[in-house]
Amino acid sequence: MGVKSILETHPLLSDRVRLSIMGVLASSEEPVSFNELLEALSLSKGNLSTHLKKLEDEKLVEVNKQFVDRKPRTDYVCTLKGREELNNYLEQIQKMLKQTKK
Amino acid sequence: MGVKSILETHPLLSDRVRLSIMGVLASSEEPVSFNELLEALSLSKGNLSTHLKKLEDEKLVEVNKQFVDRKPRTDYVCTLKGREELNNYLEQIQKMLKQTKK
């Protein structure tokens, strides 16, 4: 039936919120700040932080903390591994789409 | 950034296992038995039952219990709602794939 491959994708991506975070980061050409993510996804700070920490621990995203005009700024980028895992996940889903739509 | 739409898909589908179950059911033209699902997805009985119950409670799948040759047989089908939700989910994913690949 050929959908078993979905079960072999990265487990962290099997969550709407984390998938959306990865989508925002992977489709941006520049680092995205915590506040931009907050606004783009309408999440609570705690919720967003928790998900970002999980993605960071698995090296799917990379964090960069710095001071800009003396204010702390936290930026996130999608790592190469993150992009590969995301594309793999999305492609497996797409394959399934083609099967179920026939 | 346009990936927020993933957050508006059915919450139950944002799980690899449930998504796979739905994929098997939606791509089959006939009802699929519990044992066929078990074999197709290599899950434990308990794990599969738990996910199926959740999908059933949300009317994404329909269950049919009957006796065949005096043996109990439990069949599952994807409901119309389930198919719509699945297609919606997969379409959002497809959009994301286009964005993240550019």
N, CA and C atoms of all chains as a GROMACS GRO file, in nm:
protein
  612
    1MET      N    1   0.082  -0.121   0.000
    1MET     CA    2   0.000   0.000   0.000
    1MET      C    3   0.085   0.126   0.000
    2GLY      N    4   0.213   0.111   0.029
    2GLY     CA    5   0.310   0.218   0.005
    2GLY      C    6   0.304   0.342   0.090
    3VAL      N    7   0.238   0.339   0.204
    3VAL     CA    8   0.238   0.458   0.288
    3VAL      C    9   0.325   0.439   0.412
    4LYS      N   10   0.389   0.324   0.419
    4LYS     CA   11   0.474   0.295   0.534
    4LYS      C   12   0.590   0.393   0.542
    5SER      N   13   0.627   0.449   0.425
    5SER     CA   14   0.740   0.541   0.421
    5SER      C   15   0.715   0.666   0.506
    6ILE      N   16   0.588   0.702   0.524
    6ILE     CA   17   0.554   0.815   0.610
    6ILE      C   18   0.604   0.788   0.752
    7LEU      N   19   0.595   0.662   0.792
    7LEU     CA   20   0.634   0.626   0.928
    7LEU      C   21   0.786   0.629   0.946
    8GLU      N   22   0.857   0.646   0.836
    8GLU     CA   23   1.003   0.651   0.846
    8GLU      C   24   1.057   0.794   0.835
    9THR      N   25   0.967   0.891   0.833
    9THR     CA   26   1.011   1.031   0.829
    9THR      C   27   1.048   1.077   0.970
   10HIS      N   28   1.105   1.195   0.981
   10HIS     CA   29   1.149   1.244   1.112
   10HIS      C   30   1.029   1.264   1.205
   11PRO      N   31   1.031   1.199   1.324
   11PRO     CA   32   0.914   1.205   1.413
   11PRO      C   33   0.875   1.347   1.456
   12LEU      N   34   0.972   1.435   1.468
   12LEU     CA   35   0.940   1.572   1.515
   12LEU      C   36   0.851   1.649   1.418
   13LEU      N   37   0.854   1.610   1.290
   13LEU     CA   38   0.778   1.684   1.191
   13LEU      C   39   0.631   1.644   1.191
   14SER      N   40   0.600   1.538   1.263
   14SER     CA   41   0.463   1.491   1.268
   14SER      C   42   0.386   1.572   1.373
   15ASP      N   43   0.388   1.701   1.359
   15ASP     CA   44   0.314   1.791   1.447
   15ASP      C   45   0.289   1.918   1.368
   16ARG      N   46   0.164   1.962   1.363
   16ARG     CA   47   0.129   2.078   1.280
   16ARG      C   48   0.209   2.202   1.313
   17VAL      N   49   0.227   2.225   1.445
   17VAL     CA   50   0.297   2.347   1.485
   17VAL      C   51   0.442   2.343   1.440
   18ARG      N   52   0.510   2.232   1.468
   18ARG     CA   53   0.651   2.223   1.430
   18ARG      C   54   0.668   2.225   1.278
   19LEU      N   55   0.573   2.163   1.209
   19LEU     CA   56   0.578   2.162   1.063
   19LEU      C   57   0.566   2.305   1.010
   20SER      N   58   0.479   2.384   1.072
   20SER     CA   59   0.460   2.523   1.030
   20SER      C   60   0.585   2.605   1.057
   21ILE      N   61   0.646   2.584   1.174
   21ILE     CA   62   0.769   2.657   1.206
   21ILE      C   63   0.875   2.626   1.099
   22MET      N   64   0.890   2.497   1.069
   22MET     CA   65   0.989   2.456   0.969
   22MET      C   66   0.955   2.517   0.833
   23GLY      N   67   0.826   2.524   0.802
   23GLY     CA   68   0.783   2.581   0.675
   23GLY      C   69   0.822   2.727   0.665
   24VAL      N   70   0.798   2.802   0.771
   24VAL     CA   71   0.834   2.944   0.771
   24VAL      C   72   0.986   2.959   0.755
   25LEU      N   73   1.061   2.882   0.835
   25LEU     CA   74   1.207   2.896   0.830
   25LEU      C   75   1.264   2.852   0.696
   26ALA      N   76   1.212   2.744   0.642
   26ALA     CA   77   1.268   2.691   0.517
   26ALA      C   78   1.231   2.778   0.397
   27SER      N   79   1.121   2.852   0.408
   27SER     CA   80   1.082   2.934   0.292
   27SER      C   81   1.138   3.076   0.301
   28SER      N   82   1.207   3.106   0.412
   28SER     CA   83   1.267   3.239   0.425
   28SER      C   84   1.414   3.235   0.384
   29GLU      N   85   1.456   3.336   0.311
   29GLU     CA   86   1.597   3.338   0.268
   29GLU      C   87   1.688   3.394   0.376
   30GLU      N   88   1.628   3.461   0.474
   30GLU     CA   89   1.707   3.520   0.583
   30GLU      C   90   1.667   3.458   0.716
   31PRO      N   91   1.752   3.475   0.818
   31PRO     CA   92   1.714   3.427   0.951
   31PRO      C   93   1.583   3.492   0.994
   32VAL      N   94   1.502   3.422   1.070
   32VAL     CA   95   1.373   3.474   1.115
   32VAL      C   96   1.380   3.492   1.267
   33SER      N   97   1.340   3.607   1.315
   33SER     CA   98   1.348   3.632   1.460
   33SER      C   99   1.234   3.564   1.533
   34PHE      N  100   1.254   3.548   1.664
   34PHE     CA  101   1.150   3.487   1.748
   34PHE      C  102   1.019   3.563   1.734
   35ASN      N  103   1.028   3.696   1.735
   35ASN     CA  104   0.905   3.776   1.726
   35ASN      C  105   0.835   3.763   1.590
   36GLU      N  106   0.915   3.750   1.486
   36GLU     CA  107   0.854   3.730   1.353
   36GLU      C  108   0.780   3.596   1.347
   37LEU      N  109   0.841   3.493   1.407
   37LEU     CA  110   0.776   3.362   1.410
   37LEU      C  111   0.645   3.370   1.490
   38LEU      N  112   0.655   3.439   1.603
   38LEU     CA  113   0.539   3.457   1.690
   38LEU      C  114   0.423   3.516   1.613
   39GLU      N  115   0.455   3.619   1.534
   39GLU     CA  116   0.353   3.690   1.460
   39GLU      C  117   0.302   3.606   1.342
   40ALA      N  118   0.395   3.541   1.273
   40ALA     CA  119   0.357   3.464   1.155
   40ALA      C  120   0.264   3.348   1.191
   41LEU      N  121   0.284   3.290   1.309
   41LEU     CA  122   0.211   3.168   1.342
   41LEU      C  123   0.104   3.185   1.450
   42SER      N  124   0.094   3.306   1.506
   42SER     CA  125  -0.004   3.331   1.612
   42SER      C  126  -0.001   3.226   1.723
   43LEU      N  127   0.117   3.204   1.780
   43LEU     CA  128   0.129   3.109   1.890
   43LEU      C  129   0.159   3.186   2.018
   44SER      N  130   0.148   3.119   2.132
   44SER     CA  131   0.192   3.183   2.256
   44SER      C  132   0.343   3.171   2.263
   45LYS      N  133   0.407   3.259   2.342
   45LYS     CA  134   0.552   3.255   2.353
   45LYS      C  135   0.601   3.121   2.406
   46GLY      N  136   0.532   3.072   2.507
   46GLY     CA  137   0.574   2.946   2.569
   46GLY      C  138   0.565   2.829   2.472
   47ASN      N  139   0.455   2.825   2.400
   47ASN     CA  140   0.431   2.720   2.302
   47ASN      C  141   0.538   2.722   2.193
   48LEU      N  142   0.564   2.842   2.140
   48LEU     CA  143   0.665   2.855   2.035
   48LEU      C  144   0.804   2.814   2.086
   49SER      N  145   0.839   2.861   2.206
   49SER     CA  146   0.970   2.829   2.265
   49SER      C  147   0.990   2.679   2.279
   50THR      N  148   0.888   2.613   2.330
   50THR     CA  149   0.897   2.468   2.353
   50THR      C  150   0.924   2.395   2.223
   51HIS      N  151   0.849   2.431   2.119
   51HIS     CA  152   0.866   2.363   1.991
   51HIS      C  153   1.003   2.394   1.930
   52LEU      N  154   1.046   2.519   1.941
   52LEU     CA  155   1.176   2.556   1.884
   52LEU      C  156   1.290   2.482   1.954
   53LYS      N  157   1.276   2.465   2.085
   53LYS     CA  158   1.379   2.395   2.162
   53LYS      C  159   1.392   2.250   2.113
   54LYS      N  160   1.279   2.187   2.088
   54LYS     CA  161   1.282   2.048   2.038
   54LYS      C  162   1.350   2.040   1.902
   55LEU      N  163   1.316   2.135   1.815
   55LEU     CA  164   1.373   2.136   1.681
   55LEU      C  165   1.523   2.164   1.687
   56GLU      N  166   1.561   2.249   1.784
   56GLU     CA  167   1.702   2.285   1.800
   56GLU      C  168   1.780   2.162   1.851
   57ASP      N  169   1.723   2.094   1.950
   57ASP     CA  170   1.789   1.975   2.006
   57ASP      C  171   1.817   1.870   1.899
   58GLU      N  172   1.729   1.863   1.800
   58GLU     CA  173   1.746   1.764   1.693
   58GLU      C  174   1.823   1.821   1.575
   59LYS      N  175   1.876   1.941   1.594
   59LYS     CA  176   1.954   2.009   1.490
   59LYS      C  177   1.877   2.031   1.358
   60LEU      N  178   1.747   2.049   1.370
   60LEU     CA  179   1.667   2.082   1.252
   60LEU      C  180   1.663   2.234   1.233
   61VAL      N  181   1.680   2.307   1.342
   61VAL     CA  182   1.696   2.453   1.333
   61VAL      C  183   1.818   2.494   1.414
   62GLU      N  184   1.869   2.613   1.381
   62GLU     CA  185   1.985   2.666   1.450
   62GLU      C  186   1.946   2.802   1.506
   63VAL      N  187   1.992   2.828   1.628
   63VAL     CA  188   1.957   2.955   1.691
   63VAL      C  189   2.080   3.045   1.698
   64ASN      N  190   2.057   3.175   1.688
   64ASN     CA  191   2.166   3.272   1.692
   64ASN      C  192   2.120   3.391   1.776
   65LYS      N  193   2.185   3.408   1.893
   65LYS     CA  194   2.146   3.518   1.982
   65LYS      C  195   2.246   3.631   1.972
   66GLN      N  196   2.201   3.753   1.955
   66GLN     CA  197   2.293   3.867   1.946
   66GLN      C  198   2.224   3.994   1.994
   67PHE      N  199   2.303   4.099   2.012
   67PHE     CA  200   2.246   4.227   2.049
   67PHE      C  201   2.242   4.317   1.927
   68VAL      N  202   2.126   4.376   1.899
   68VAL     CA  203   2.111   4.472   1.790
   68VAL      C  204   2.060   4.601   1.854
   69ASP      N  205   2.137   4.709   1.841
   69ASP     CA  206   2.103   4.835   1.910
   69ASP      C  207   2.082   4.811   2.059
   70ARG      N  208   2.173   4.736   2.118
   70ARG     CA  209   2.168   4.704   2.262
   70ARG      C  210   2.048   4.619   2.305
   71LYS      N  211   1.965   4.579   2.208
   71LYS     CA  212   1.852   4.492   2.245
   71LYS      C  213   1.882   4.349   2.203
   72PRO      N  214   1.846   4.252   2.288
   72PRO     CA  215   1.872   4.113   2.250
   72PRO      C  216   1.780   4.071   2.136
   73ARG      N  217   1.838   3.998   2.042
   73ARG     CA  218   1.758   3.951   1.929
   73ARG      C  219   1.792   3.804   1.906
   74THR      N  220   1.690   3.720   1.895
   74THR     CA  221   1.712   3.577   1.875
   74THR      C  222   1.662   3.539   1.737
   75ASP      N  223   1.754   3.489   1.655
   75ASP     CA  224   1.718   3.451   1.518
   75ASP      C  225   1.723   3.300   1.500
   76TYR      N  226   1.642   3.252   1.412
   76TYR     CA  227   1.640   3.110   1.382
   76TYR      C  228   1.659   3.086   1.233
   77VAL      N  229   1.734   2.982   1.201
   77VAL     CA  230   1.743   2.940   1.060
   77VAL      C  231   1.718   2.789   1.053
   78CYS      N  232   1.672   2.747   0.937
   78CYS     CA  233   1.654   2.603   0.912
   78CYS      C  234   1.792   2.548   0.873
   79THR      N  235   1.835   2.439   0.938
   79THR     CA  236   1.964   2.380   0.902
   79THR      C  237   1.949   2.298   0.773
   80LEU      N  238   2.063   2.256   0.720
   80LEU     CA  239   2.059   2.173   0.600
   80LEU      C  240   1.985   2.042   0.630
   81LYS      N  241   2.016   1.986   0.748
   81LYS     CA  242   1.947   1.863   0.790
   81LYS      C  243   1.796   1.888   0.799
   82GLY      N  244   1.760   2.004   0.856
   82GLY     CA  245   1.619   2.040   0.870
   82GLY      C  246   1.549   2.047   0.736
   83ARG      N  247   1.617   2.108   0.640
   83ARG     CA  248   1.560   2.122   0.507
   83ARG      C  249   1.541   1.985   0.440
   84GLU      N  250   1.641   1.900   0.458
   84GLU     CA  251   1.632   1.766   0.400
   84GLU      C  252   1.517   1.685   0.461
   85GLU      N  253   1.509   1.692   0.593
   85GLU     CA  254   1.402   1.618   0.662
   85GLU      C  255   1.265   1.672   0.624
   86LEU      N  256   1.256   1.805   0.614
   86LEU     CA  257   1.128   1.868   0.579
   86LEU      C  258   1.086   1.828   0.438
   87ASN      N  259   1.181   1.837   0.344
   87ASN     CA  260   1.147   1.802   0.206
   87ASN      C  261   1.111   1.655   0.195
   88ASN      N  262   1.184   1.572   0.267
   88ASN     CA  263   1.152   1.429   0.267
   88ASN      C  264   1.010   1.407   0.319
   89TYR      N  265   0.978   1.472   0.431
   89TYR     CA  266   0.844   1.457   0.490
   89TYR      C  267   0.736   1.501   0.392
   90LEU      N  268   0.756   1.621   0.334
   90LEU     CA  269   0.655   1.676   0.244
   90LEU      C  270   0.639   1.590   0.119
   91GLU      N  271   0.752   1.534   0.073
   91GLU     CA  272   0.743   1.451  -0.048
   91GLU      C  273   0.670   1.319  -0.023
   92GLN      N  274   0.693   1.262   0.094
   92GLN     CA  275   0.622   1.138   0.128
   92GLN      C  276   0.471   1.162   0.134
   93ILE      N  277   0.436   1.277   0.192
   93ILE     CA  278   0.294   1.312   0.203
   93ILE      C  279   0.235   1.331   0.063
   94GLN      N  280   0.314   1.395  -0.022
   94GLN     CA  281   0.267   1.422  -0.157
   94GLN      C  282   0.244   1.292  -0.235
   95LYS      N  283   0.333   1.198  -0.215
   95LYS     CA  284   0.315   1.067  -0.279
   95LYS      C  285   0.183   1.006  -0.238
   96MET      N  286   0.156   1.020  -0.108
   96MET     CA  287   0.032   0.965  -0.056
   96MET      C  288  -0.088   1.034  -0.118
   97LEU      N  289  -0.075   1.168  -0.136
   97LEU     CA  290  -0.182   1.246  -0.196
   97LEU      C  291  -0.219   1.189  -0.332
   98LYS      N  292  -0.113   1.157  -0.407
   98LYS     CA  293  -0.138   1.107  -0.542
   98LYS      C  294  -0.210   0.973  -0.538
   99GLN      N  295  -0.176   0.891  -0.435
   99GLN     CA  296  -0.243   0.761  -0.423
   99GLN      C  297  -0.390   0.775  -0.385
  100THR      N  298  -0.418   0.864  -0.290
  100THR     CA  299  -0.554   0.871  -0.238
  100THR      C  300  -0.647   0.946  -0.333
  101LYS      N  301  -0.591   1.024  -0.424
  101LYS     CA  302  -0.677   1.103  -0.512
  101LYS      C  303  -0.718   1.030  -0.638
  102LYS      N  304  -0.658   0.915  -0.663
  102LYS     CA  305  -0.688   0.846  -0.790
  102LYS      C  306  -0.828   0.784  -0.788
  103MET      N  307   0.385   3.495   0.519
  103MET     CA  308   0.470   3.379   0.496
  103MET      C  309   0.389   3.258   0.452
  104GLY      N  310   0.260   3.266   0.477
  104GLY     CA  311   0.167   3.175   0.410
  104GLY      C  312   0.167   3.028   0.446
  105VAL      N  313   0.224   2.988   0.559
  105VAL     CA  314   0.218   2.845   0.593
  105VAL      C  315   0.124   2.823   0.711
  106LYS      N  316   0.057   2.930   0.750
  106LYS     CA  317  -0.033   2.924   0.864
  106LYS      C  318  -0.147   2.825   0.837
  107SER      N  319  -0.177   2.805   0.709
  107SER     CA  320  -0.290   2.720   0.675
  107SER      C  321  -0.275   2.577   0.727
  108ILE      N  322  -0.152   2.534   0.748
  108ILE     CA  323  -0.130   2.401   0.807
  108ILE      C  324  -0.194   2.396   0.946
  109LEU      N  325  -0.187   2.511   1.014
  109LEU     CA  326  -0.242   2.516   1.150
  109LEU      C  327  -0.395   2.512   1.151
  110GLU      N  328  -0.453   2.523   1.034
  110GLU     CA  329  -0.600   2.520   1.027
  110GLU      C  330  -0.652   2.386   0.975
  111THR      N  331  -0.564   2.292   0.959
  111THR     CA  332  -0.608   2.159   0.915
  111THR      C  333  -0.659   2.080   1.036
  112HIS      N  334  -0.720   1.965   1.012
  112HIS     CA  335  -0.775   1.886   1.122
  112HIS      C  336  -0.662   1.839   1.215
  113PRO      N  337  -0.674   1.871   1.345
  113PRO     CA  338  -0.565   1.839   1.438
  113PRO      C  339  -0.529   1.690   1.443
  114LEU      N  340  -0.625   1.604   1.421
  114LEU     CA  341  -0.596   1.460   1.430
  114LEU      C  342  -0.503   1.412   1.319
  115LEU      N  343  -0.500   1.486   1.209
  115LEU     CA  344  -0.419   1.438   1.096
  115LEU      C  345  -0.271   1.473   1.111
  116SER      N  346  -0.242   1.558   1.209
  116SER     CA  347  -0.101   1.595   1.221
  116SER      C  348  -0.027   1.494   1.308
  117ASP      N  349  -0.039   1.371   1.272
  117ASP     CA  350   0.033   1.263   1.340
  117ASP      C  351   0.064   1.160   1.233
  118ARG      N  352   0.190   1.123   1.225
  118ARG     CA  353   0.233   1.031   1.118
  118ARG      C  354   0.153   0.903   1.113
  119VAL      N  355   0.127   0.847   1.232
  119VAL     CA  356   0.058   0.718   1.234
  119VAL      C  357  -0.085   0.733   1.183
  120ARG      N  358  -0.156   0.835   1.235
  120ARG     CA  359  -0.295   0.852   1.192
  120ARG      C  360  -0.303   0.890   1.045
  121LEU      N  361  -0.207   0.970   1.002
  121LEU     CA  362  -0.203   1.008   0.861
  121LEU      C  363  -0.184   0.884   0.773
  122SER      N  364  -0.101   0.793   0.818
  122SER     CA  365  -0.078   0.670   0.743
  122SER      C  366  -0.203   0.583   0.738
  123ILE      N  367  -0.271   0.572   0.852
  123ILE     CA  368  -0.396   0.495   0.856
  123ILE      C  369  -0.494   0.553   0.756
  124MET      N  370  -0.508   0.685   0.759
  124MET     CA  371  -0.602   0.752   0.668
  124MET      C  372  -0.559   0.730   0.522
  125GLY      N  373  -0.429   0.731   0.500
  125GLY     CA  374  -0.378   0.709   0.365
  125GLY      C  375  -0.415   0.571   0.313
  126VAL      N  376  -0.399   0.471   0.398
  126VAL     CA  377  -0.434   0.334   0.358
  126VAL      C  378  -0.584   0.325   0.329
  127LEU      N  379  -0.665   0.379   0.420
  127LEU     CA  380  -0.810   0.369   0.403
  127LEU      C  381  -0.860   0.447   0.281
  128ALA      N  382  -0.803   0.567   0.262
  128ALA     CA  383  -0.852   0.650   0.152
  128ALA      C  384  -0.808   0.597   0.016
  129SER      N  385  -0.698   0.521   0.014
  129SER     CA  386  -0.653   0.473  -0.116
  129SER      C  387  -0.708   0.334  -0.149
  130SER      N  388  -0.785   0.278  -0.055
  130SER     CA  389  -0.844   0.146  -0.081
  130SER      C  390  -0.988   0.162  -0.130
  131GLU      N  391  -1.022   0.085  -0.230
  131GLU     CA  392  -1.159   0.097  -0.281
  131GLU      C  393  -1.257   0.013  -0.199
  132GLU      N  394  -1.201  -0.077  -0.118
  132GLU     CA  395  -1.288  -0.162  -0.035
  132GLU      C  396  -1.257  -0.136   0.113
  133PRO      N  397  -1.349  -0.179   0.201
  133PRO     CA  398  -1.319  -0.168   0.344
  133PRO      C  399  -1.192  -0.244   0.376
  134VAL      N  400  -1.117  -0.198   0.473
  134VAL     CA  401  -0.991  -0.261   0.512
  134VAL      C  402  -1.008  -0.318   0.652
  135SER      N  403  -0.970  -0.445   0.670
  135SER     CA  404  -0.988  -0.507   0.803
  135SER      C  405  -0.879  -0.462   0.899
  136PHE      N  406  -0.908  -0.479   1.027
  136PHE     CA  407  -0.811  -0.445   1.131
  136PHE      C  408  -0.679  -0.517   1.105
  137ASN      N  409  -0.687  -0.645   1.070
  137ASN     CA  410  -0.563  -0.721   1.049
  137ASN      C  411  -0.485  -0.674   0.926
  138GLU      N  412  -0.557  -0.630   0.824
  138GLU     CA  413  -0.488  -0.577   0.705
  138GLU      C  414  -0.413  -0.448   0.740
  139LEU      N  415  -0.478  -0.364   0.820
  139LEU     CA  416  -0.413  -0.239   0.864
  139LEU      C  417  -0.289  -0.269   0.947
  140LEU      N  418  -0.306  -0.367   1.035
  140LEU     CA  419  -0.196  -0.409   1.123
  140LEU      C  420  -0.075  -0.450   1.040
  141GLU      N  421  -0.102  -0.526   0.936
  141GLU     CA  422   0.005  -0.576   0.850
  141GLU      C  423   0.065  -0.464   0.764
  142ALA      N  424  -0.023  -0.379   0.710
  142ALA     CA  425   0.024  -0.273   0.620
  142ALA      C  426   0.113  -0.173   0.692
  143LEU      N  427   0.085  -0.152   0.820
  143LEU     CA  428   0.155  -0.043   0.890
  143LEU      C  429   0.255  -0.090   0.995
  144SER      N  430   0.261  -0.220   1.018
  144SER     CA  431   0.351  -0.274   1.121
  144SER      C  432   0.340  -0.203   1.255
  145LEU      N  433   0.218  -0.193   1.304
  145LEU     CA  434   0.198  -0.130   1.436
  145LEU      C  435   0.159  -0.238   1.536
  146SER      N  436   0.163  -0.204   1.665
  146SER     CA  437   0.112  -0.299   1.764
  146SER      C  438  -0.041  -0.287   1.764
  147LYS      N  439  -0.109  -0.393   1.812
  147LYS     CA  440  -0.256  -0.391   1.813
  147LYS      C  441  -0.308  -0.275   1.896
  148GLY      N  442  -0.246  -0.253   2.012
  148GLY     CA  443  -0.292  -0.148   2.103
  148GLY      C  444  -0.277  -0.010   2.041
  149ASN      N  445  -0.162   0.011   1.979
  149ASN     CA  446  -0.133   0.139   1.916
  149ASN      C  447  -0.233   0.167   1.803
  150LEU      N  448  -0.253   0.067   1.718
  150LEU     CA  449  -0.347   0.083   1.607
  150LEU      C  450  -0.489   0.110   1.658
  151SER      N  451  -0.533   0.034   1.759
  151SER     CA  452  -0.668   0.051   1.815
  151SER      C  453  -0.688   0.192   1.868
  152THR      N  454  -0.590   0.241   1.941
  152THR     CA  455  -0.601   0.374   2.001
  152THR      C  456  -0.620   0.481   1.893
  153HIS      N  457  -0.537   0.472   1.788
  153HIS     CA  458  -0.548   0.572   1.682
  153HIS      C  459  -0.680   0.559   1.606
  154LEU      N  460  -0.722   0.436   1.581
  154LEU     CA  461  -0.848   0.416   1.508
  154LEU      C  462  -0.966   0.472   1.588
  155LYS      N  463  -0.963   0.452   1.720
  155LYS     CA  464  -1.071   0.502   1.806
  155LYS      C  465  -1.081   0.654   1.794
  156LYS      N  466  -0.965   0.721   1.795
  156LYS     CA  467  -0.967   0.867   1.785
  156LYS      C  468  -1.025   0.912   1.652
  157LEU      N  469  -0.984   0.843   1.544
  157LEU     CA  470  -1.034   0.878   1.412
  157LEU      C  471  -1.184   0.851   1.400
  158GLU      N  472  -1.228   0.744   1.467
  158GLU     CA  473  -1.369   0.708   1.465
  158GLU      C  474  -1.451   0.812   1.543
  159ASP      N  475  -1.401   0.852   1.659
  159ASP     CA  476  -1.471   0.952   1.741
  159ASP      C  477  -1.492   1.083   1.664
  160GLU      N  478  -1.398   1.115   1.578
  160GLU     CA  479  -1.409   1.240   1.500
  160GLU      C  480  -1.477   1.216   1.365
  161LYS      N  481  -1.531   1.096   1.348
  161LYS     CA  482  -1.602   1.058   1.225
  161LYS      C  483  -1.516   1.072   1.098
  162LEU      N  484  -1.387   1.049   1.112
  162LEU     CA  485  -1.300   1.047   0.995
  162LEU      C  486  -1.294   0.906   0.938
  163VAL      N  487  -1.317   0.806   1.022
  163VAL     CA  488  -1.331   0.669   0.973
  163VAL      C  489  -1.459   0.608   1.032
  164GLU      N  490  -1.507   0.505   0.965
  164GLU     CA  491  -1.628   0.436   1.009
  164GLU      C  492  -1.593   0.291   1.029
  165VAL      N  493  -1.645   0.231   1.136
  165VAL     CA  494  -1.613   0.093   1.166
  165VAL      C  495  -1.736   0.005   1.141
  166ASN      N  496  -1.713  -0.115   1.097
  166ASN     CA  497  -1.820  -0.210   1.069
  166ASN      C  498  -1.779  -0.347   1.122
  167LYS      N  499  -1.852  -0.395   1.224
  167LYS     CA  500  -1.818  -0.525   1.283
  167LYS      C  501  -1.918  -0.630   1.237
  168GLN      N  502  -1.870  -0.742   1.190
  168GLN     CA  503  -1.961  -0.848   1.146
  168GLN      C  504  -1.895  -0.985   1.162
  169PHE      N  505  -1.976  -1.088   1.146
  169PHE     CA  506  -1.921  -1.224   1.151
  169PHE      C  507  -1.908  -1.278   1.010
  170VAL      N  508  -1.789  -1.329   0.975
  170VAL     CA  509  -1.767  -1.392   0.846
  170VAL      C  510  -1.719  -1.535   0.876
  171ASP      N  511  -1.794  -1.634   0.829
  171ASP     CA  512  -1.765  -1.774   0.862
  171ASP      C  513  -1.755  -1.794   1.014
  172ARG      N  514  -1.845  -1.734   1.086
  172ARG     CA  515  -1.853  -1.743   1.232
  172ARG      C  516  -1.735  -1.675   1.305
  173LYS      N  517  -1.648  -1.610   1.227
  173LYS     CA  518  -1.538  -1.537   1.294
  173LYS      C  519  -1.567  -1.387   1.290
  174PRO      N  520  -1.536  -1.317   1.401
  174PRO     CA  521  -1.560  -1.173   1.400
  174PRO      C  522  -1.461  -1.103   1.307
  175ARG      N  523  -1.513  -1.007   1.232
  175ARG     CA  524  -1.426  -0.932   1.142
  175ARG      C  525  -1.460  -0.783   1.157
  176THR      N  526  -1.359  -0.701   1.176
  176THR     CA  527  -1.380  -0.557   1.193
  176THR      C  528  -1.320  -0.484   1.073
  177ASP      N  529  -1.405  -0.414   1.002
  177ASP     CA  530  -1.362  -0.341   0.883
  177ASP      C  531  -1.366  -0.190   0.905
  178TYR      N  532  -1.278  -0.122   0.838
  178TYR     CA  533  -1.274   0.024   0.848
  178TYR      C  534  -1.284   0.085   0.709
  179VAL      N  535  -1.356   0.197   0.701
  179VAL     CA  536  -1.358   0.275   0.577
  179VAL      C  537  -1.335   0.421   0.612
  180CYS      N  538  -1.282   0.494   0.516
  180CYS     CA  539  -1.263   0.638   0.530
  180CYS      C  540  -1.397   0.704   0.498
  181THR      N  541  -1.445   0.792   0.586
  181THR     CA  542  -1.572   0.860   0.559
  181THR      C  543  -1.550   0.973   0.457
  182LEU      N  544  -1.661   1.032   0.411
  182LEU     CA  545  -1.651   1.144   0.319
  182LEU      C  546  -1.579   1.260   0.388
  183LYS      N  547  -1.616   1.284   0.514
  183LYS     CA  548  -1.549   1.390   0.593
  183LYS      C  549  -1.399   1.361   0.603
  184GLY      N  550  -1.367   1.234   0.630
  184GLY     CA  551  -1.226   1.196   0.642
  184GLY      C  552  -1.149   1.225   0.515
  185ARG      N  553  -1.213   1.193   0.403
  185ARG     CA  554  -1.147   1.215   0.274
  185ARG      C  555  -1.127   1.365   0.248
  186GLU      N  556  -1.228   1.444   0.283
  186GLU     CA  557  -1.217   1.589   0.264
  186GLU      C  558  -1.105   1.647   0.350
  187GLU      N  559  -1.103   1.604   0.477
  187GLU     CA  560  -1.000   1.655   0.569
  187GLU      C  561  -0.861   1.612   0.523
  188LEU      N  562  -0.852   1.489   0.477
  188LEU     CA  563  -0.724   1.438   0.430
  188LEU      C  564  -0.677   1.515   0.308
  189ASN      N  565  -0.769   1.537   0.214
  189ASN     CA  566  -0.731   1.612   0.094
  189ASN      C  567  -0.692   1.755   0.126
  190ASN      N  568  -0.764   1.815   0.219
  190ASN     CA  569  -0.730   1.950   0.262
  190ASN      C  570  -0.589   1.952   0.321
  191TYR      N  571  -0.563   1.857   0.410
  191TYR     CA  572  -0.430   1.850   0.472
  191TYR      C  573  -0.321   1.835   0.367
  192LEU      N  574  -0.343   1.743   0.277
  192LEU     CA  575  -0.242   1.715   0.176
  192LEU      C  576  -0.221   1.834   0.081
  193GLU      N  577  -0.329   1.907   0.055
  193GLU     CA  578  -0.315   2.024  -0.031
  193GLU      C  579  -0.232   2.134   0.036
  194GLN      N  580  -0.252   2.149   0.166
  194GLN     CA  581  -0.172   2.249   0.239
  194GLN      C  582  -0.024   2.211   0.235
  195ILE      N  583   0.000   2.080   0.250
  195ILE     CA  584   0.137   2.031   0.247
  195ILE      C  585   0.200   2.058   0.111
  196GLN      N  586   0.120   2.036   0.009
  196GLN     CA  587   0.169   2.057  -0.127
  196GLN      C  588   0.207   2.203  -0.150
  197LYS      N  589   0.125   2.294  -0.096
  197LYS     CA  590   0.155   2.436  -0.106
  197LYS      C  591   0.288   2.465  -0.037
  198MET      N  592   0.304   2.404   0.083
  198MET     CA  593   0.427   2.429   0.159
  198MET      C  594   0.548   2.379   0.083
  199LEU      N  595   0.532   2.267   0.019
  199LEU     CA  596   0.642   2.209  -0.057
  199LEU      C  597   0.689   2.305  -0.166
  200LYS      N  598   0.592   2.369  -0.232
  200LYS     CA  599   0.627   2.465  -0.337
  200LYS      C  600   0.702   2.583  -0.279
  201GLN      N  601   0.659   2.628  -0.161
  201GLN     CA  602   0.725   2.743  -0.098
  201GLN      C  603   0.866   2.710  -0.052
  202THR      N  604   0.881   2.595   0.011
  202THR     CA  605   1.011   2.564   0.071
  202THR      C  606   1.114   2.522  -0.033
  203LYS      N  607   1.066   2.487  -0.152
  203LYS     CA  608   1.160   2.441  -0.255
  203LYS      C  609   1.213   2.552  -0.342
  204LYS      N  610   1.150   2.671  -0.331
  204LYS     CA  611   1.190   2.778  -0.423
  204LYS      C  612   1.331   2.829  -0.389
   0.00000   0.00000   0.00000
